[in-house]
Amino acid sequence: MFFSGTSDARGFNQWKDVERNVKKGSKAVYILAPTTLKSALCKCGHRFNHWDIKTAEEKTVYCPKCKAELDTSTIKTFIAGFRGVPVFRKEDTGGKPLEYEKIEVPPLPLLDVAHKWGIDVKGIAFQGGFMGYYQPSKSVIALASPEEKTFFHELAHASQNKLGMLRQEKQNKLNEVTAELSALVLAEIVGRENPNAGATYDYIKTYIGTDKKEEIGKYLIKVLSDVEKIVNNIITATKTEPITERMEEPVLAEV
């Protein structure tokens, strides 16, 4: 769904259930859904298949080997595979507002920078795996957390993008390390006494791929000049006009 530029996609009738309609001309995107089947095991070892069990819903089914009646307590459901299911993005529907669309973004520090750059900062419901994302193609920062540093991280990605420093590769190590370190610097600049430096260290350590402090330190020294450019661009942006967006795919901040 994120590759399709959305955080919410549902079937045609699911949208009708919440009083929204798919806009004319909208094209479906596809998600994977499991195909489930049922089986059951007889005492003699014979395995009843899915269609035997379907028949058992209407009449008694007997084992072809020992003639015992199918014991429904032995029925188990299993995943037999996956299928593509067409769904429509929330952005391609209209109608009654959704509950999570009412989520308000708090008055975050540096929010004016995002607005000056023409970026829409919106709240979204937490859906697991990440706390926020920046999507350059739509000039959007979406936040599933009111935590300031999550916003600073995504604002740092926006700054990277405006400077032409944002790598096209999704979850790129250099993108993420510099954005997270920049977020910590921004938190210090705006005077936050507890910007959660421990979480920043764990995040950076995960992307660098080592627990060795010496190697982590060397990598951070290597990216300090990038961090300086990113942070200076944000601070300077409080006095300057916006410049053009460059990248097309969303950049996610993982939990």
PyMOL commands that set and color helices and strands:
alter all, ss='L'
color gray80, all
select helices_A, chain A and resi 2-4+12-17+50-56+72-74+90-92+99-102+111-116+136-138+148-162+173-189+197-208+213-236
alter helices_A, ss='H'
color red, helices_A
select strands_A, chain A and resi 9-10+20-22+29-41+47-48+76-89+93-95+120-123+130-135+140-143+251-254
alter strands_A, ss='S'
color yellow, strands_A
deselect
rebuild
show_as cartoon
